[in-house]
Structures are given as C-alpha cells and as structure tokens.
Amino acid sequence: MSNESFFEVVSYYKKNNIQIPKRQTQYSAGYDLASAIETKILPQQLAIIPTGLKVFLPSNQVLLIYSRSSLFIKKKLMLTNNVGVIDSDYYNNSENEGHILISLYNFSNQTVIINKNERIAQGIFQNFLLVQNDNNENKIRKNGFGSTK
C-alpha cells in the first residue's frame, strides 16, 4: 500500500457524484467533508450523516474530524463526540468499508436540514507517536463505529 494518505468514494456511493474533499485555501489545514445525502435533523436529536467517503492512512497517521466553525453559529449543530478519530485500520473494515460518518446533534428548537454536498466537517491529518512499551496485543479491527472496546 501507499505511504501517502488519500480519500476514496465507498462502493455504495460510487454513482452518487461524491466530491473528494479538498482544502479551500492554500494554507487551510482541514479538508472539507460534505454530506452525501440530504438529511433532516429534528430538534434536540442527533443524526449520523454519511459522507460517502473512506480514507487510506499510513499506520502512523490519524484523520481528526472537527466541525466547521460556522456549523454551530449558523445551524446550532455540533459533533456529538467533539472530535472524530479515524484510525488507519478503519479503512476497508468488514462492517462498513471504512465509511466516514459524521454524528451531529441539533441544539436548536427547529428542524435543521443538511443539504446534499453541504460541507459539515473538516478532516485534519495528523502523525502520531507510540510509547516504547506499547502493547496493543496485535488486535485487528473487524468493524466500524465503537468496535474497539
């Protein structure tokens, strides 16, 4: 496999005209992630928004998912876990192919609509280090959300 990170469209969304994320300016750190479908989020409820994307990462890299700065100001939406963490072994897992899903909570008293292709989050690539006595027991990820217990 490659030593470079890259986004791909997951199989289920291949025919849905999913855009590969890009940085909006020369010095932007984040790659904007958009909704693959239109979604209604009821007041005081959460919704899991599909992006139609997966990401390949080298083993020493993670993709951190943050909400866009305007998301709460304009729509009163916030990531339910504050920061999403996409590990390199999430790619092509057997449960969902590594599909990047964005969990948003609606803090408003009105239904909020997320349009297809609306940018809702940003992904920032980050290298990380391991401690010398790291002992992960060589477990292998088999599933997606919440699978490492």
Buried (B, 14 or more C-beta within 10 A) or exposed (E): EEEEBEBBBBEEBEEBEBBEBEEEEEEEEBBBBBBBBEBEBEEEEBBEBBBBBBBBBBEEBBBBBBBBEEBBEEBBBBBEEEEBEBBBBBBEBEEBBBBBBBBBBBEBEEEBEBEBBBBBBBBBBEEEEEEEEEEEEEEEBEEBEEBEE
